[in-house]
Amino acid sequence: MSSISCFNSGRDRVVVIWDLQTLSSTRTIPVMETVEALISLPSMDYLKPLKIKQTFSPNEPLFFTFGNSGLVKLWSGTTGRCLLIQEDKTHEKTAGNSYSKDKEHEQVFLNAYFNETTRMFYTNTVDHNIVAFNIKKLKLEKQFIGELGDVLDVRFFNDNDNNPLYAIVANNDEKVKIFNLNTWHCQMLKGHTDIVIGLDISYDHSLLATCSKDDIVRIWSYDSDTSSFSCVALAEGHTGDVAAIAFSKTSNAFIVSGSQDTTAKVWSLEKLILDKDLSIEPQHLSSLFTLKTHDKEVNSVSVSINDKHFATGSADKTAKIWDIRNQKLLAVLSGHRRGIWCVQYSPVNPELATASADGLIKIWSTKDYNCLHTIEGHDASVLRIVYLSMGTQLISSGSDGLLKLWDLKTSTCVKSIDAHEGKIWGMTASTDESLLVTCASDSSVIVWRDSTEEERQAKRDNVEEVLLMEQEVSNLLINKKYHEALKIALNLNQPFRALKILKEILNEIDGIDHLKNTLLQFSDDHLNLLFSYVIDWNTNTRHSTEAQIIIKMLLSIVTPDKILKLPNGQKCVESLLPYTERHMARIERLSQQVLFLDFSWHSMKYLDQSSNVSTSEEFSTT
């Protein structure tokens, strides 16, 4: 906007230029799309990096439009011509993109802002994303996803050093989301025309496979130079939603897909050409064979570690093991009461794990096909399972949002985590198992870090610290430095030792005064802890005397208001009253008994003296 004119845009597909002096429109420019945001840069210097073929005067009014085509465009306010159209087609609206029923006013961008410091355009989109374009080539620089919806599957993708670089997400969308784990910048892969259901990564982390409700499997190749993925192949042949997919384990020889059409297909990847030229159309994969595997839809497929067999899990309550070379059925694994959501081969042992909607996990031998273990613990459907720790542990996710870690030797739950607020559809571990990523219907993707070793080290450090402090307490007791020892005993949370120290202090000359001075130096935390100890000591007749002495001291040095403000102050007072009253009644009874004994003793003494006097008088009379 110049000092005497301004631009106005709307959904009427035109931009109007107004003269601010006369308050009248000077030009109407048809832009042929609804415009949600318009930006006029404050200086022509920002436009120097742009390669604009047309020439224009330094004072010519120029502006950028963000319209429903999904492309940023630069316009001349003088000629009304479009000078530049964004080459980055990331957000270009295609026939497959559908945001609303009103096709004419479908929006892609909702608002836009230009930052002069970073020289970036920032815009928010109708699907709740924040996008940043640089001014040099109007190329997408960063993208942050605001809403994922139901997240159905997730995988880690490693860099050249075999460290997790990306989290690849399939959510309730036809676009695959690629999140950079360092910056959380998101790439989006276009190609599928319906919701992507499943993902898998090749053994060398060079290929990505996606399967969708459009009945198609797509293979994507990763280019480390450009840090981008491109579709290099697609597999068509299923007649229903493709729900599961799995690469071969030792090479990129084949891939297995399972579909709602109740079949499984094995596709050859041996002739796959990895070309970086994006203009080349993806090649079509050929199916090696197709098997009618189940009576109902196939929910999961898994390839054995030697690439000789693959397993399928279905809603018909069975899992089946197939021979890839001979294309024969090897075993039918029956035992679940409801449909099977996931099958997983052990990375080490000849085992296959199955997870079902009946809340059970079963471990099967792949030698004799018998059930080795049945793991119970989930109260809802078990949706995904992953082997960990060289096949000695298994982690499972449920439709109740819980993660459970199992020790397969004892079939016991080692740890349970309330991870999500919805069904955990996807879960996978990094290659070194240091990270775990989960995704769920609560629109969240969570990356978990293995803290087992840190917890063990913390426990070792804590034990060592406790031993040193206990040794210090022992040394202080030997040297009769009871006051310092009492503080350490409280820090160690050792009430019995603290009681012994208090008794030693009270046995000293002027012990009560010394103890009172010590308590005056205590923090609120120490006083609160001592209050809690006194409650227990006061319940025992053997220690009630010391407890009552400490109560009296605490009441004399701490005001009632401060006692009630302690974390457990009111609770301590309420707990002390009944036992204190009971001790008082006991002391009164003892006092009465002592008085009675004293009276009896004096009476007996008086009778004895009277008897002696009578005897003397008798002797005198005689």
C-alpha positions in Angstrom: 0.0 0.0 0.0 1.4 3.4 -1.0 0.8 6.6 1.0 -2.2 7.6 -1.2 -3.7 4.3 -2.2 -4.7 0.9 -0.7 -5.7 -2.5 -1.9 -8.9 -4.3 -1.1 -9.6 -8.0 -1.8 -12.4 -10.5 -1.1 -14.1 -13.6 -2.4 -15.6 -11.7 -5.4 -12.4 -12.7 -7.3 -11.2 -9.1 -7.8 -8.7 -6.7 -6.2 -9.8 -3.1 -5.9 -7.3 -0.2 -5.7 -8.5 2.8 -3.8 -7.4 6.4 -3.7 -7.2 7.5 -0.1 -7.5 11.2 -1.0 -10.7 11.0 -3.0 -11.9 7.7 -1.3 -12.8 6.3 -4.7 -11.6 3.2 -6.5 -9.1 3.8 -9.3 -8.8 0.3 -10.7 -10.4 -3.1 -10.4 -8.1 -6.1 -11.2 -9.7 -9.6 -11.8 -7.6 -12.2 -10.1 -9.9 -15.1 -11.1 -9.9 -16.7 -7.6 -11.2 -15.9 -4.2 -8.6 -14.1 -2.2 -8.3 -14.6 1.6 -5.2 -12.5 2.2 -3.3 -9.7 0.3 0.1 -8.3 1.2 1.9 -5.2 -0.2 5.6 -5.1 0.7 6.9 -1.9 2.2 10.0 -1.8 0.0 10.9 -3.0 -3.5 14.2 -4.3 -2.0 12.4 -7.3 -0.8 11.6 -8.3 -4.4 15.2 -8.3 -5.7 15.7 -12.1 -5.0 12.6 -12.9 -7.1 13.3 -13.6 -10.7 10.6 -11.5 -12.4 10.8 -11.5 -16.2 8.6 -8.5 -16.6 10.0 -5.0 -16.0 8.2 -2.4 -13.8 8.9 1.0 -12.4 10.3 1.5 -8.9 7.0 3.2 -7.8 4.7 0.7 -9.4 2.2 -0.7 -6.8 2.8 -4.5 -6.4 1.0 -6.9 -4.2 0.9 -10.6 -3.3 -2.4 -12.6 -3.2 -3.1 -15.8 -1.2 -6.1 -17.3 -2.9 -8.1 -20.5 -3.0 -5.8 -22.0 -5.7 -3.3 -22.6 -2.9 -0.6 -20.6 -4.8 1.0 -17.3 -3.9 0.9 -14.8 -6.8 2.5 -11.4 -7.4 0.5 -8.8 -9.3 1.1 -5.4 -10.8 -1.3 -2.7 -9.6 -0.7 -0.6 -12.7 -1.1 -3.2 -15.5 -3.3 -5.6 -13.5 -1.1 -8.5 -14.8 0.2 -11.5 -12.8 4.0 -11.1 -12.7 4.8 -14.3 -10.8 3.2 -17.5 -9.8 4.6 -19.7 -7.0 6.5 -22.7 -8.3 6.2 -24.6 -5.1 3.0 -26.7 -5.5 2.8 -28.0 -2.0 -0.5 -26.4 -1.2 -1.9 -26.2 -4.7 -5.5 -27.3 -4.7 -6.2 -30.3 -6.9 -9.3 -32.2 -7.8 -8.6 -34.6 -5.0 -8.5 -32.0 -2.3 -11.9 -31.2 -0.8 -12.3 -28.8 2.1 -16.0 -27.9 1.8 -19.1 -28.5 -0.2 -19.0 -25.0 -1.5 -16.6 -25.5 -4.4 -16.6 -21.9 -5.5 -15.5 -20.5 -2.2 -13.2 -23.4 -1.1 -10.3 -21.9 0.8 -6.7 -23.0 1.2 -5.2 -20.0 2.9 -7.0 -18.1 5.7 -4.6 -15.3 6.5 -1.1 -14.2 5.7 1.6 -12.0 7.3 5.1 -10.8 6.1 8.0 -10.7 8.6 10.6 -8.1 7.5 13.3 -9.6 9.8 13.1 -13.1 8.5 11.8 -12.1 5.1 9.3 -14.8 5.2 5.6 -15.1 4.5 3.6 -16.8 7.3 0.2 -18.1 6.5 -2.4 -20.3 8.2 -4.3 -22.8 6.2 -7.8 -24.2 6.4 -6.6 -27.5 7.6 -5.0 -25.8 10.7 -1.4 -25.6 9.5 1.1 -22.7 9.8 3.2 -22.4 6.7 6.3 -20.2 6.1 7.4 -19.3 2.5 10.7 -17.6 1.9 10.7 -14.5 -0.3 13.5 -15.8 -2.6 11.6 -18.4 -4.5 8.3 -18.5 -2.6 9.4 -21.9 -1.5 8.0 -23.6 1.5 10.5 -23.3 4.3 8.7 -24.5 7.4 5.3 -26.1 8.1 3.7 -26.9 11.4 0.7 -29.1 11.7 -2.0 -28.0 14.0 -4.6 -30.8 13.7 -4.0 -34.4 12.8 -7.4 -36.0 13.5 -7.3 -39.8 14.0 -3.6 -40.9 13.6 -3.6 -44.4 12.2 0.1 -45.4 11.9 3.5 -44.1 12.5 7.1 -45.1 11.7 10.7 -43.8 12.4 12.9 -43.1 9.4 16.6 -43.1 10.0 19.4 -40.9 8.7 22.7 -42.2 7.3 24.0 -42.7 10.8 21.0 -44.9 11.6 19.6 -42.4 14.0 15.9 -41.5 13.9 15.5 -38.4 11.6 11.8 -38.4 10.8 8.5 -39.5 12.3 6.3 -40.6 9.4 2.6 -40.3 10.2 -0.5 -41.6 8.5 -3.6 -39.7 9.8 -7.1 -39.3 8.6 -6.0 -37.8 5.4 -4.8 -38.7 1.9 -1.4 -37.0 2.5 1.4 -38.6 4.4 3.0 -36.4 7.0 6.8 -36.4 7.4 7.9 -34.8 10.7 11.5 -33.8 11.3 12.3 -34.9 14.8 14.7 -32.0 15.3 12.6 -29.1 14.1 9.1 -30.7 13.8 8.9 -29.1 10.3 6.5 -31.2 8.3 6.6 -32.4 4.7 3.5 -33.7 3.1 3.5 -36.5 0.5 0.8 -36.2 -2.2 -0.3 -39.1 -4.3 -3.0 -41.1 -2.6 -6.6 -40.1 -3.3 -8.1 -41.5 -0.1 -7.1 -41.9 3.5 -3.7 -43.5 4.1 -4.1 -46.4 6.6 -0.7 -48.1 6.9 3.1 -47.5 6.6 6.3 -49.5 6.6 10.0 -48.8 6.2 12.5 -50.9 4.3 15.3 -52.6 6.2 17.9 -50.1 5.0 15.6 -47.1 5.5 15.8 -46.1 1.9 12.2 -46.8 1.0 8.8 -45.9 2.4 5.7 -47.9 1.6 2.1 -46.5 2.1 -1.2 -48.2 1.7 -4.6 -46.5 1.4 -8.3 -46.7 1.1 -7.8 -46.0 -2.6 -6.8 -49.7 -2.9 -3.3 -48.7 -3.9 0.2 -49.3 -2.5 2.8 -46.6 -3.1 6.6 -46.9 -2.8 8.5 -43.7 -2.0 12.3 -43.2 -2.3 14.3 -40.9 0.0 16.8 -38.4 -1.4 19.3 -37.5 1.3 20.7 -34.6 -0.8 17.4 -32.8 -0.9 15.9 -34.3 2.2 12.7 -35.2 0.3 10.6 -38.2 -0.7 9.4 -39.0 -4.2 7.0 -41.7 -5.4 8.9 -44.2 -7.5 6.3 -47.0 -7.8 2.7 -48.0 -7.2 1.0 -51.3 -6.9 -2.6 -51.7 -8.1 -4.7 -54.8 -7.9 -6.6 -55.0 -4.7 -10.3 -54.5 -4.8 -10.7 -53.2 -1.3 -9.0 -50.9 1.2 -5.3 -51.9 1.7 -5.0 -52.0 5.4 -1.5 -53.5 6.1 1.8 -53.6 4.4 5.3 -55.1 5.2 8.7 -55.0 3.6 11.0 -58.0 3.4 13.5 -58.0 6.3 16.9 -58.8 4.7 16.6 -57.0 1.4 14.4 -54.9 -0.8 13.2 -57.9 -2.7 9.5 -57.8 -2.2 6.6 -56.3 -0.2 3.5 -57.9 1.2 0.1 -56.2 1.4 -3.1 -57.2 3.0 -6.5 -55.9 2.1 -10.2 -55.8 3.1 -10.9 -57.8 0.0 -9.6 -60.8 2.2 -6.5 -61.3 0.0 -2.8 -60.8 0.5 -0.5 -59.9 -2.4 3.3 -60.2 -2.7 4.9 -57.6 -4.9 8.3 -57.8 -6.5 10.7 -54.9 -5.9 13.7 -56.4 -7.7 13.2 -54.3 -10.9 12.5 -51.1 -9.0 14.2 -48.1 -10.5 15.2 -45.4 -8.1 15.2 -42.3 -10.2 15.5 -38.8 -8.7 13.8 -37.2 -11.7 10.4 -36.2 -10.4 9.0 -35.8 -13.9 9.2 -39.5 -14.5 6.0 -41.3 -13.8 6.0 -44.0 -11.0 6.5 -47.5 -12.4 3.8 -50.1 -11.8 4.8 -53.1 -9.7 3.9 -56.6 -10.7 2.3 -59.0 -8.3 4.2 -62.2 -7.8 1.1 -64.0 -6.4 -2.2 -63.4 -4.7 -3.6 -65.5 -1.9 -7.2 -65.8 -0.6 -6.1 -65.7 3.0 -9.1 -65.2 5.2 -12.9 -65.1 5.4 -12.9 -61.5 6.5 -10.6 -58.4 6.0 -6.9 -58.7 6.6 -5.8 -56.3 9.4 -2.1 -57.0 9.7 0.8 -58.7 7.9 4.3 -59.5 9.1 7.3 -61.0 7.3 9.6 -63.5 9.1 13.2 -62.5 9.9 14.6 -64.9 7.1 12.1 -63.7 4.5 10.8 -67.2 3.9 7.3 -66.8 5.5 4.8 -64.2 6.2 1.9 -64.1 8.6 -1.6 -62.5 8.3 -4.0 -61.5 11.0 -7.7 -61.1 10.3 -11.1 -60.1 11.7 -12.1 -63.7 11.3 -10.3 -64.4 14.7 -7.4 -66.3 13.1 -3.8 -65.8 12.1 -2.2 -67.7 9.3 1.4 -68.4 8.3 2.3 -68.7 4.6 5.3 -70.0 2.7 6.5 -67.4 0.3 8.4 -69.7 -2.0 5.8 -72.4 -2.4 2.8 -70.0 -1.8 1.3 -72.6 0.6 -0.5 -72.3 3.9 1.6 -73.6 6.7 -0.6 -73.1 9.8 -3.8 -71.7 11.0 -3.5 -70.2 14.5 -6.9 -70.3 16.3 -7.7 -69.4 19.8 -8.7 -65.8 19.9 -12.3 -65.0 20.7 -12.4 -61.9 18.6 -10.7 -60.4 15.5 -6.9 -60.1 15.4 -5.5 -56.6 15.0 -1.8 -57.2 14.8 0.7 -60.0 14.1 4.4 -59.6 14.8 7.4 -62.0 14.3 10.0 -62.1 17.0 13.4 -60.6 15.8 15.3 -63.4 17.5 13.2 -66.4 18.5 11.0 -68.7 16.4 7.9 -67.0 17.6 4.9 -65.1 16.4 2.8 -62.8 18.6 -0.8 -62.0 17.9 -2.9 -59.2 19.5 -6.7 -59.3 19.4 -9.8 -57.4 20.2 -10.5 -59.9 23.0 -7.8 -58.2 25.1 -5.4 -61.1 24.8 -1.8 -61.4 23.4 -0.8 -64.9 22.3 2.8 -66.1 21.6 2.9 -69.0 19.1 5.8 -71.3 18.2 6.7 -71.1 14.5 8.1 -74.6 14.7 5.1 -76.7 15.8 2.6 -73.8 15.7 1.4 -74.3 19.3 0.5 -71.5 21.6 3.3 -71.0 24.1 1.9 -68.2 26.2 -1.4 -66.3 26.6 -0.8 -62.8 28.1 -3.8 -61.2 29.9 -3.9 -57.7 31.3 -5.6 -55.4 28.9 -9.3 -54.6 29.6 -9.9 -53.6 26.0 -8.8 -54.4 22.5 -5.0 -54.8 21.9 -4.3 -52.9 18.7 -0.5 -53.1 18.2 2.4 -55.0 19.6 6.2 -54.5 19.2 9.1 -56.8 20.3 11.9 -55.2 22.4 15.1 -56.2 24.1 16.1 -58.9 21.7 12.7 -60.5 21.9 12.6 -60.8 25.7 10.1 -58.0 26.1 6.9 -57.0 24.3 5.1 -53.7 24.4 1.4 -53.5 23.6 -1.1 -50.7 23.0 -4.8 -50.8 23.6 -8.0 -49.1 22.6 -8.2 -47.7 26.1 -5.1 -45.6 25.6 -2.8 -47.7 27.7 0.7 -48.9 26.9 1.9 -52.1 28.7 5.4 -53.5 28.8 5.6 -57.3 29.3 8.4 -59.6 30.4 7.9 -62.7 28.1 9.8 -65.0 30.4 7.2 -64.6 33.2 4.3 -63.2 31.1 4.0 -60.4 33.7 3.4 -56.7 33.1 6.5 -54.7 34.0 5.0 -51.3 33.5 1.7 -49.7 32.5 1.5 -46.2 31.1 -1.6 -44.1 30.6 -0.3 -42.7 27.3 -3.3 -41.4 25.2 -6.9 -40.4 25.6 -8.0 -42.5 22.6 -7.2 -45.7 20.8 -3.5 -46.2 20.2 -3.5 -47.3 16.5 0.2 -47.1 15.8 3.4 -47.8 17.6 7.0 -48.5 16.6 10.5 -48.4 18.2 13.7 -46.9 16.8 16.4 -49.3 15.6 18.4 -49.0 18.8 15.2 -49.1 20.9 16.1 -45.8 22.6 12.9 -44.2 21.3 9.3 -45.3 21.0 6.7 -43.4 19.1 2.9 -43.9 19.5 -0.1 -42.4 17.7 -3.7 -42.4 18.6 -7.2 -41.3 17.8 -6.8 -38.3 20.2 -4.9 -36.5 17.4 -1.5 -36.8 19.0 1.9 -38.4 18.2 4.1 -38.9 21.3 7.8 -39.8 21.2 9.0 -41.7 24.3 12.6 -42.1 25.5 13.8 -45.2 27.2 14.9 -44.1 30.7 15.6 -47.6 32.1 19.3 -47.1 32.4 18.9 -43.6 33.9 16.5 -44.9 36.5 18.9 -47.7 37.4 21.8 -45.3 37.7 19.6 -42.9 39.8 18.8 -45.9 42.1 22.4 -46.8 42.5 23.3 -43.2 43.2 20.5 -42.9 45.8 21.6 -46.1 47.5 25.2 -44.9 47.7 24.1 -41.5 49.0 21.9 -43.2 51.7 24.8 -45.4 52.8 27.1 -42.4 53.2 24.5 -40.5 55.2 23.8 -43.5 57.4 27.5 -43.8 58.1 27.6 -40.1 58.9 24.7 -40.6 61.4 26.6 -43.5 63.0 29.7 -41.4 63.4 27.7 -38.5 64.9 26.0 -40.8 67.4 29.4 -42.2 68.5 30.6 -38.6 69.0 27.3 -37.8 70.8 26.4 -35.1 68.3 22.8 -35.9 68.5 21.4 -32.7 67.1 23.2 -33.0 63.7 22.3 -36.7 63.6 18.6 -35.9 64.1 18.5 -33.8 61.0 20.2 -36.4 58.9 17.8 -39.1 60.2 14.9 -36.9 59.1 16.4 -36.5 55.7 16.8 -40.2 55.4 13.2 -40.7 56.5 14.1 -43.1 59.3 11.5 -42.5 62.1 12.8 -45.3 64.4 16.4 -43.9 64.3 15.1 -40.4 64.9 13.2 -41.6 67.9 16.3 -43.2 69.4 18.2 -40.0 68.9 15.4 -38.0 70.6 15.5 -40.3 73.6 19.3 -39.8 73.8 18.9 -36.0 73.7 16.2 -36.1 76.4 18.5 -38.2 78.6 21.1 -35.5 78.6 21.3 -32.8 81.2 19.2 -29.9 80.0 18.1 -32.1 77.2 14.7 -30.6 76.9 16.2 -27.1 76.4 18.7 -28.4 73.8 16.0 -30.2 71.9 13.8 -27.1 71.9 16.7 -25.1 70.4 17.2 -27.7 67.7 13.5 -27.7 66.7 13.6 -23.9 66.4 16.2 -24.3 63.6 14.1 -26.8 61.7 12.5 -25.9 58.4 8.8 -26.3 57.7 9.5 -29.6 55.8 11.4 -31.0 58.8 8.6 -29.9 61.2 6.0 -31.5 59.0 7.9 -34.7 58.8 8.4 -34.7 62.6 4.7 -34.2 63.1 4.0 -37.3 60.9 6.4 -39.3 63.0 4.9 -38.1 66.3 1.5 -39.5 65.1 2.9 -43.0 64.9 4.9 -42.7 68.1 1.9 -41.4 70.0 -0.1 -44.6 69.1 2.4 -46.7 71.0 2.4 -46.6 74.8 6.2 -47.3 74.9 6.9 -44.1 73.0 4.0 -41.9 74.0 6.0 -40.0 76.7 8.6 -38.8 74.1 5.8 -38.1 71.7 4.0 -35.9 74.2 7.2 -34.0 75.1 7.8 -33.3 71.4 4.1 -32.3 70.9 4.4 -29.8 73.8 7.6 -28.3 72.4 6.1 -28.0 68.9 3.1 -26.3 70.3 5.3 -23.9 72.2 7.5 -22.9 69.3 5.0 -23.1 66.4 1.8 -21.0 66.4 -1.5 -22.9 65.8 -2.0 -21.0 62.5 1.4 -22.2 61.2 0.7 -25.8 62.3 -2.5 -25.8 60.3 -0.7 -24.3 57.3 1.7 -27.3 57.2 1.0 -29.8 54.4 -0.3 -32.3 56.9 -1.0 -30.0 59.8 -4.7 -30.4 60.3 -4.5 -34.1 59.6 -1.8 -34.4 62.3 -3.8 -32.6 64.9 -6.9 -34.6 64.2 -4.9 -37.9 64.5 -3.1 -36.8 67.7 -6.2 -35.9 69.7 -7.8 -39.4 70.2 -4.6 -41.1 71.4 -3.6 -38.1 73.5 -7.0 -38.3 75.3 -6.5 -42.0 75.7 -3.0 -41.5 77.3 -4.4 -38.8 79.6 -7.1 -41.2 80.8 -4.6 -43.9 81.4 -2.3 -41.5 83.4 -5.3 -40.5 85.5 -6.1 -44.1 86.2 -2.5 -44.7 87.1 -2.5 -41.6 89.4 -5.6 -42.8 91.2 -4.1 -46.3 91.6 -0.9 -44.7 93.0 -2.9 -42.6 95.5 -4.8 -45.7 96.5 -1.6 -47.7 97.0 -0.1 -44.8 99.0 -3.2 -44.6 101.2 -3.1 -48.4 101.7 0.5 -48.4 102.6 0.1 -45.6 105.1 -3.0 -47.4 106.6 -1.0 -50.6 106.9 1.8 -48.8 108.6 -0.5 -47.1 111.1 -2.1 -50.5 112.0 1.3 -52.0 112.4 2.3 -49.2 114.8 -0.9 -49.6 116.8 -0.4 -53.4 117.1 3.1 -52.8 118.5 1.8 -50.3 121.2 -0.9 -52.8 122.4 1.6 -55.6 122.8 4.0 -53.4 124.8 1.2 -52.4 127.2 0.3 -56.1 127.8 3.8 -56.9 128.6 3.9 -54.0 131.1 0.7 -55.1 132.9 2.1 -58.6 133.3 
